[in-house]
């Protein structure tokens, strides 16, 4: 089977309130890209990766007046994708949901949050987690702006697994003015992100302790060496979620490669334009992590990078579509389950 994780930048802006595609010349949420251009690019990319299930990060908005599942299922129908069913868990107010788009002939999926809101060690993800972020002997309350999506899956072969889709808080100092405020915002955002990672890891420990098959897919907005504040805290969110040596751990080969290298090239899954520097920044932000009991069944991980993946580079239409569709690139895992 093939699983994918794909952060689609401002997917929501491609649909009207009825969930119909706005396939026209109006501007999308992408820089200098029309809605029609982004839609065509996404259709090509989704067809090409041909996954059995895609964890869509920044999926269309889902609330009383808009249906993210209707929008995703309409998108799949419009372009003949076999991933014809969509599932969203706890909604949020960011217009960027976490959703699973999947092929119902290959697997079944249900939203299955397993913790109580008042569970102190690992509350349900639409609740609040209490932790001392700044070592002042007072607990801070941490919430998810985008609560992780917890799923119970069963493949057509009968393999049962737990799946978590996650989109951790960005560390970017949005709204900060001046060097001092940028520093304060960046440090505060990193503290909150690390707290979210600790919360997520607590849930992971429960699954691994029960020897369940577990897969975590998402944009963690973090990785080794991404900013100058990382050394203040000792570990990245990615390292916390993967787990420490000696305990049950998750595995992602791209994360392992990046963590093992202090200098030199590392995999990347996202490409952003920095207006102030007039250049592009590349980063490893998107992951598919698996438990040890799934690792032996995993065949290959792949980042569909338009410049680093030979097939993507050589296929001009695919290369251009990847660059037009989003500022992130899909990550896929082929696994025998």
Secondary structure, 3 states (H helix, E strand, C coil): CEEEEEECCCHHHHECCCCCECCCCCECCCCCCEHHHHHHHHHHHHHHHCCCEEEEEEECCCECCECHHHHHHHHHHHCCCCCCEEEECCCCCCCCEEEEEECCCCEEEEECCCCCCCCCCCCCCCCCEEECCCCCCCCEEECCCCCCEEEEEEECCCCEEEEEEEECCCCCCCCCCCHHHHHHHHHHHHHHHHHHHHHHHHHHHHHHHCCCCEEEEEECCCCCCCCCCHHHHCCCHHHHHHCCCCCCCEECHHHHHHHHCCCCCCCCCEEEEECCCCEEEEECCEEEEEEHHHHCCEEEEEECCCCCCHHHHHCHHHHHHHHHHCCECCEEEEECC
